[in-house]
Amino acid sequence: MVLLFKSRIKWIVLVVLMLSTGSLIVHFSITKFSTTNLIQYTAVPALSFDLPTASPGSKRVIPARNKKLWGPVKALESLQPYANPRTIYPVPSEKSNGYIYAKVYGGFSNIRSSICDLVTISRLLNATLVIPEIQDSLRSKGISSKFKSFSYLYDEDQFIASLKNDVRIVKTLPENLKTARKRNEFPIFKPKSSATPSFYIKEILPKLKKSKVVGLILADGGCMQSVLPPSMGEFQRLRCRVAFHALQFRQELQVLGRRIVDRLQGLDQPYIAYHPGLMRDTLAHHGCAELFQDVHTELIQYRRAQLIKRGVVTDKLSVDSHIRRDNGSCPLMPEEVGLLLRAMGYRANTIIYMAGSETFGGQRLLIPLRAMFANLVDYTSFCSKQELIDLLGPEPLLPPNPFKLPPGKSDEQLKEEWKRAGPRPRPLPPPPERPIYQHEKEGWYGWITETDTEPDPSPADLRMQAHRLLWDALDYIVSLEADVFFPGFNNDGSGWPDFSSLVMGQRLYKKASSRTFRPDRKTIQESFKSIRDDMYHPKFNWTISIREHLNKSFGEDGFAWQSLKSKPASFLSHPFPECSCRMPPSAAAAEVPTILKKDEDECPKWMMQNNNQDGSSEAVAGEGAASNEDTELEYENETKEAQDDSDASSKSSLTLAINQDDEWDPND
């Protein structure tokens, strides 16, 4: 009986083993023959909410019920761009007082503002301007040999031809003067952005006449004060002609920027351009370190200490960042911007284009905004890798990676350390040092874990700085064409030009009625202070007050506030009234505001005729039928409403929306 029982157990075990083996064989077979059908994970090149796709050549139509969110600002429709000379304005004489050459330091905004000031100074001194040298795009920075400094970003020939009636411009100094420049025979000045016209007349003009060449080093984002006397109105208009007409991006940049805009507009839905303004230098200048976490706080404080040492910042190193934020001295965080847009009534499927090549704090700061608006995109969402490579041109190879792991200790060294440890009994030796991995040193912030001094930029860092100029240029083009623009940190009070202010100024010049938010950060932060403990469930009166403030920022109130706060720091941020005119009341779409009647000249008759012929650029559906409809959207109903609209629309994605362009492949 016992033997029979044992034999049965053996057979049972054998059967179980055979079944297990068969099961494994079957599973391995299924895995082997089914892997070809599995889709490897990649970033989905589609928007998170389905959107209708526009047919080729069709016009975007803004429903009447959405005019309060996307339509033009009627109070400013009478403003028109007009930067032509209005007084006797002679062509520059053939005989100039000499040459002015300049080295321009800084990022995209500093470069653009400095070039406008350089042209104005050349006109003031009757000098010949040599094409400025942009230091971030020299060939020594590792850019393509196709370009030479200025031409990496802008069109040289267009720049010279557009300003031929204003200033004489040449590409290089004559050969005999080049040699003298290499020997440092010419005087060099470092003017500040607050330099007055009298400084140039009294200090620089005599040296220019004597030596025939003067060099300028511009590292302050400009070289002439923003507000000039009323008698120098023509020089202000010259600034506008430089910024808004002469400074055209090179052809490849314009083509790709326009392509991105077409692809965005091909989604048949308006979009918001948003620039966070989270730059390390400006954050350090205002003492906003405590609003960040971990290594970012240390990096901001390190840069602030540098600014204090150079005399740029006269305040103490450690300040209360929360007080600075409440005073409006720190940027609006992406999370706060998302809450403001939701309070305005923008739906969760709204497309938000992220502008700016640098967002200090990284993607972690964008998580709350992306949770509220899933269709958060940037230029990489609408360009293939090949298109970006073609934009950069053929670049030389970078030197090999200098990173090396620290050498390990030999057995003899370890034994010697053990012998020097002292008499027995000894404590256990310390654990071995954790190895330093390569990815921990490749980041631009890796130095802060080992040293107190920031290392010099590597060749890869220098090339990346040059690339950022191009990415900012693409974002600039897209932001100008956006249906709505929201600045995260404009008019920060640092005295440096900023991206948002330049965009806002050109949008005001090009089409004053375009919807551009001009929020007062101090007022916004006072409102947020009351709901800081429960930001995602504000009371209804908070939503109403925020909506009222932001709606006012579009129109006459925001226009007047921008004139008082922004123009003294940067003329290009508010080129009014020097570079615009107003249409006569009979031709205006709405009653002309008081501030425009008081400050602005009427447009000439030929502009009125052209305006009537051109008409409006965008169609508005249901005109007058529901213009006064209330567009308030409640948080609890908004998601369901967006989902209903999404289900009713045809399924589409980014790939379908731009399938007209065969060159664009989102999977590249």
LINURHU-V603103 format. One line per field, one symbol per residue. burial: 1 if it has 16 or more other ideal C-beta (glycine too) atoms within 10 Angstrom, else 0. A space follows every 10 residues. Layout:
# LINURHU-V603103
burial: ???
This chain:
# LINURHU-V603103
burial: 0000000000 0000000000 0000000000 0000000000 0000111011 1111000001 0101011111 1110111111 1110000000 0100011111 1111111111 1111111111 1111111111 1101111100 1110001111 1111100111 0110011110 0010001000 1000010010 1110101011 0001101100 1111110111 1111110100 0011111111 1111011011 0010011011 1011111111 1111111111 1111111111 1100010011 1111001000 0110000010 1001110111 1111111111 1111111111 1111111111 1000110111 0110111110 1111001100 1100000000 0000000000 0000000000 0000000000 0000000000 1000010000 0000000100 0111111111 1111111111 1111111111 1101111111 1111111110 1111111111 1011101100 1000000100 0110111011 0111101110 1110111011 1111111111 1110001000 0110110001 0110001100 0000000001 0000000000 0010000100 0100010010 0111001100 00010100
